[in-house]
């Protein structure tokens, strides 16, 4: 099963609105990886991605 990045973002935002951002931040870290696709099985070239993402 694939979970889209937007669904994860929506879930994180709902947690924050339900119990508060400070409480969520005490036990959850949410990082989005540009070009990371759906996880570790994807081909990810951080050097290329960082150059184009930061420009």
MODAUR-V991929 format. One line per field, one symbol per residue. phi: phi as a letter, one per 20 degrees, with the letter a starting at -180 (. if undefined). A space follows every 50 residues. Layout:
phi: ???
//
This chain:
phi: .ddfgffffffffffffednffffffcccccddgmfldpfeffcdfffff gefef
//
